[in-house]
Amino acid sequence: MLFLRHGHAPIQYTKTEDGFNIAWWEMGNGYPLLLTSPVNFTHVEIELRISPLKRRYDRLAESLRIIRFDGRGWGLSDRRARGYDLEWTCTDIDTVAAAANIDTFALFGFFGWAPSTIGYAATRPGRVSHLLTWVTGAQGNDAWVNRGQMNVIRALTCKDWDLYTENMAHVLLGWGRGEVAHEFANLIRASMSQEFILSWRDHAVNDGTPYLGQVRCPALILHTRDNPLVSIDDATALAAGIPGARRKWTVEELQFLAPNSLLAGVPNPAPPPPELEVPGRPVQVAGA
């Protein structure tokens, strides 16, 4: 298996059945938690250089085995892909899970990646022990509250790539984040090509709505209060659509969540592994 070294997380490669090379890494030794990008755009190497993200991963890896990957078309993975399809991401998850040698795992979908994790949990029953989502609706980025502002920013993709990435970074992180937002803009530019994001206009299938009622694993919908990106209504509709799902208010930054809290917040249908003790009461999330 080919891999590149970066810090304490070797970046490895695996290949999908349809021929795309997928970059991934892992850290920690606990129960496996496979994550999509926590910032909507994905580059598994550069993420580890951004202090807030690195601290978030380190915190989760204290008691969980964290597995991160770049989907096809993104980051260090195969850049030949054009457009986006929920099923493609499901195939990428299958491939990374096989490379990591895990049969059952918790799956965490963030922002626009969440519909793919919903679809995966619905179509691969028994593989996902817990489903978690963060600040999203069933239709991913289409659930953004300020659609007018986002449409203006998206119009910049074919006019001024640098201006698009800088504005997108500030919208996602907040206009007062300064240098951190600029760092994130660099991540956005590295995560994808201008041609790739433009190709989404021709092919973008990212609606998890048809899969909601088919999810059978415990699900926890995490959402921040007064979130400027995704409305309370969209998060509530997502939780209501998944049988038995729970919605939790949480703080803005995920690194404040204790690692065990992520899985303790959903009922576990089977005894927890030795590395992860899941209490029998609902987790009290800081800031709730």
Wavefront OBJ file of the C-alpha trace (Angstrom):
o trace
v 0.000 0.000 0.000
v 1.470 3.364 -1.020
v 1.485 6.106 1.580
v 3.004 9.505 2.314
v 4.022 10.584 5.805
v 2.708 13.693 7.498
v 3.248 14.022 11.253
v 1.712 11.101 13.094
v -0.898 10.248 10.427
v 0.434 8.318 7.419
v -1.563 9.280 4.335
v -2.414 6.057 2.541
v -3.977 5.226 -0.812
v -6.519 2.666 -1.908
v -8.383 2.160 -5.187
v -12.127 1.904 -5.793
v -13.618 -0.816 -7.975
v -14.214 1.764 -10.686
v -10.564 2.818 -10.674
v -10.286 5.976 -8.551
v -7.380 6.383 -6.102
v -8.585 7.504 -2.674
v -6.343 9.138 -0.048
v -7.013 8.447 3.629
v -5.428 8.404 7.080
v -6.216 7.128 10.542
v -5.249 7.987 14.118
v -6.199 6.568 17.518
v -6.894 3.004 18.610
v -10.478 2.952 19.859
v -13.822 2.177 18.248
v -13.731 3.126 14.519
v -15.315 6.446 13.568
v -15.177 7.257 9.850
v -15.574 10.954 9.106
v -16.248 13.001 6.010
v -14.585 16.415 5.852
v -15.546 18.533 8.895
v -15.292 21.745 6.847
v -17.237 20.841 3.678
v -14.079 21.075 1.542
v -11.562 18.284 1.949
v -7.770 17.884 1.854
v -6.565 15.280 4.356
v -2.991 16.580 4.480
v -3.594 20.324 4.769
v -6.291 19.790 7.411
v -3.582 18.486 9.743
v -1.681 21.774 9.411
v -4.638 23.894 10.569
v -4.466 24.063 14.351
v -8.216 24.087 15.174
v -8.794 21.031 12.960
v -5.736 19.189 14.251
v -6.831 19.772 17.864
v -10.293 18.470 16.952
v -8.861 15.246 15.529
v -6.443 14.804 18.436
v -9.299 15.168 20.898
v -11.461 12.603 19.130
v -8.524 10.207 18.772
v -8.064 10.074 22.538
v -10.549 7.202 22.690
v -11.686 6.582 19.107
v -10.020 5.306 15.941
v -10.514 8.234 13.563
v -10.535 7.513 9.821
v -10.575 10.402 7.315
v -10.548 10.341 3.533
v -10.675 12.620 0.510
v -13.502 11.684 -1.834
v -12.830 11.313 -5.556
v -12.141 14.646 -7.190
v -10.982 16.210 -3.909
v -7.729 16.855 -2.087
v -5.098 14.170 -2.531
v -7.510 11.705 -4.126
v -7.924 11.102 -7.849
v -8.724 14.414 -9.554
v -10.222 12.874 -12.704
v -13.740 12.889 -11.240
v -16.206 15.503 -12.448
v -19.518 16.411 -10.861
v -20.830 14.817 -7.701
v -23.013 11.819 -6.936
v -24.078 10.517 -3.549
v -23.447 6.933 -4.648
v -19.859 7.743 -5.627
v -19.132 8.806 -2.060
v -20.778 5.621 -0.783
v -18.400 3.627 -2.988
v -15.445 5.632 -1.662
v -16.529 4.879 1.922
v -16.781 1.162 1.119
v -13.267 1.250 -0.327
v -11.726 3.085 2.639
v -13.489 0.829 5.156
v -12.069 -2.216 3.359
v -8.569 -0.699 3.365
v -8.887 0.064 7.086
v -10.117 -3.505 7.663
v -13.304 -2.490 9.469
v -16.662 -4.206 8.973
v -18.777 -2.127 11.382
v -18.140 1.488 12.321
v -19.696 4.793 13.341
v -20.159 7.234 10.457
v -20.067 11.023 10.831
v -21.257 13.295 8.008
v -20.675 17.044 8.031
v -22.403 19.780 6.065
v -22.853 18.859 2.383
v -21.343 15.403 2.894
v -24.089 14.275 5.271
v -26.612 13.112 2.602
v -24.035 10.575 1.398
v -23.596 9.191 4.912
v -27.378 8.964 5.264
v -27.567 7.084 1.968
v -24.727 4.829 3.040
v -26.339 3.937 6.379
v -29.640 3.207 4.615
v -28.213 1.026 1.845
v -25.586 -0.816 3.927
v -27.611 -1.982 6.954
v -25.433 -3.636 9.567
v -22.247 -1.798 8.577
v -22.992 1.496 10.354
v -23.366 1.155 14.130
v -24.069 4.864 14.673
v -24.902 7.688 12.271
v -23.998 11.238 13.244
v -24.524 14.443 11.266
v -23.294 17.983 11.872
v -25.081 21.181 10.782
v -26.917 19.876 7.750
v -30.250 19.044 6.211
v -31.166 16.024 4.129
v -30.238 17.952 0.979
v -26.822 19.053 2.186
v -25.697 22.444 0.924
v -29.133 23.126 -0.542
v -30.297 23.600 3.054
v -28.180 26.739 3.515
v -30.231 29.525 5.069
v -28.794 32.481 3.193
v -29.226 31.101 -0.290
v -29.107 34.571 -1.859
v -25.678 35.275 -0.387
v -24.418 31.838 -1.363
v -25.685 32.267 -4.931
v -23.725 35.528 -5.222
v -20.569 33.818 -3.973
v -21.074 30.802 -6.236
v -21.291 33.158 -9.218
v -17.644 34.033 -8.552
v -16.473 30.487 -9.301
v -16.105 31.196 -13.012
v -15.056 34.847 -12.616
v -12.515 35.137 -9.807
v -11.358 31.897 -8.160
v -9.361 33.574 -5.352
v -12.220 35.929 -4.500
v -14.635 32.987 -4.468
v -12.508 30.962 -2.032
v -11.831 33.907 0.305
v -15.525 34.823 0.483
v -16.601 31.206 0.912
v -14.155 30.801 3.794
v -15.516 33.859 5.579
v -19.126 32.789 5.079
v -18.443 29.324 6.508
v -16.282 30.461 9.436
v -17.611 33.944 10.108
v -16.499 37.352 8.890
v -14.446 38.077 12.004
v -12.115 35.086 11.771
v -9.295 36.896 9.934
v -6.172 34.771 9.498
v -7.994 31.509 10.248
v -10.435 32.247 7.414
v -7.530 33.017 5.084
v -5.939 29.686 6.060
v -9.231 27.999 5.285
v -9.406 29.743 1.897
v -6.042 28.183 1.080
v -7.508 24.810 2.062
v -10.458 25.361 -0.286
v -8.137 26.201 -3.197
v -6.011 23.117 -2.516
v -9.012 20.830 -2.054
v -10.393 21.113 -5.586
v -9.897 22.658 -8.983
v -12.027 25.420 -10.425
v -13.042 23.044 -13.226
v -14.205 20.452 -10.698
v -16.547 22.743 -8.787
v -17.934 24.128 -12.073
v -18.693 20.566 -13.189
v -21.210 20.295 -10.366
v -23.555 22.467 -12.386
v -23.855 19.652 -14.922
v -24.044 16.735 -12.492
v -24.792 17.015 -8.778
v -26.860 14.322 -7.027
v -26.831 14.993 -3.295
v -30.280 14.437 -1.795
v -30.557 12.088 1.167
v -34.321 12.574 1.546
v -35.345 9.280 -0.142
v -33.098 7.367 2.283
v -34.199 8.876 5.590
v -36.893 6.337 6.426
v -34.579 3.433 5.576
v -31.930 4.239 8.217
v -32.104 1.618 10.973
v -29.031 2.377 13.076
v -29.109 4.859 15.997
v -28.728 8.418 14.707
v -27.695 11.671 16.371
v -28.303 14.996 14.595
v -25.945 17.677 15.959
v -26.795 21.318 15.301
v -25.668 24.668 16.688
v -28.100 27.288 17.906
v -28.702 30.247 15.582
v -26.559 28.684 12.897
v -26.143 31.090 9.941
v -25.804 28.288 7.383
v -28.479 25.669 8.058
v -31.854 26.448 9.599
v -33.350 24.814 12.664
v -36.253 23.647 10.495
v -33.944 21.711 8.159
v -32.134 20.051 11.063
v -35.460 19.208 12.719
v -36.864 17.752 9.484
v -33.735 15.614 9.156
v -34.115 14.261 12.686
v -37.850 13.672 12.197
v -37.270 11.760 8.972
v -34.911 9.171 10.463
v -36.707 6.625 12.671
v -35.643 7.075 16.296
v -33.128 9.834 15.533
v -32.269 12.357 18.211
v -31.359 15.991 17.720
v -28.894 17.684 20.057
v -27.937 21.321 20.404
v -24.221 21.699 20.822
v -21.489 24.298 20.965
v -20.036 25.852 17.831
v -16.675 24.055 17.877
v -16.611 20.261 17.851
v -13.358 20.064 19.805
v -15.331 20.892 22.959
v -17.197 17.614 22.661
v -15.663 14.828 24.719
v -14.811 11.903 22.410
v -17.111 9.460 24.202
v -19.961 11.957 24.009
v -20.291 11.460 20.266
v -21.374 7.850 20.599
v -22.844 8.103 24.072
v -25.550 10.390 22.721
v -27.222 7.604 20.753
v -28.531 4.319 22.126
v -26.191 1.470 21.237
v -27.990 -1.630 19.900
v -25.108 -3.897 20.916
v -22.627 -4.013 23.818
v -19.913 -1.387 23.273
v -16.363 -2.499 22.473
v -13.906 -2.569 25.401
v -12.229 0.641 24.204
v -15.436 2.686 24.392
v -17.749 2.704 27.384
v -21.187 3.961 26.429
v -23.236 5.081 29.456
v -26.906 4.277 29.606
v -28.067 7.866 29.949
v -28.202 10.610 27.279
v -25.049 12.676 27.006
v -25.132 16.232 28.322
v -23.550 18.295 25.573
v -21.739 21.414 26.681
v -23.662 24.565 25.841
v -26.961 22.733 25.373
l 1 2 3 4 5 6 7 8 9 10 11 12 13 14 15 16 17 18 19 20 21 22 23 24 25 26 27 28 29 30 31 32 33 34 35 36 37 38 39 40 41 42 43 44 45 46 47 48 49 50 51 52 53 54 55 56 57 58 59 60 61 62 63 64 65 66 67 68 69 70 71 72 73 74 75 76 77 78 79 80 81 82 83 84 85 86 87 88 89 90 91 92 93 94 95 96 97 98 99 100 101 102 103 104 105 106 107 108 109 110 111 112 113 114 115 116 117 118 119 120 121 122 123 124 125 126 127 128 129 130 131 132 133 134 135 136 137 138 139 140 141 142 143 144 145 146 147 148 149 150 151 152 153 154 155 156 157 158 159 160 161 162 163 164 165 166 167 168 169 170 171 172 173 174 175 176 177 178 179 180 181 182 183 184 185 186 187 188 189 190 191 192 193 194 195 196 197 198 199 200 201 202 203 204 205 206 207 208 209 210 211 212 213 214 215 216 217 218 219 220 221 222 223 224 225 226 227 228 229 230 231 232 233 234 235 236 237 238 239 240 241 242 243 244 245 246 247 248 249 250 251 252 253 254 255 256 257 258 259 260 261 262 263 264 265 266 267 268 269 270 271 272 273 274 275 276 277 278 279 280 281 282 283 284 285 286 287 288
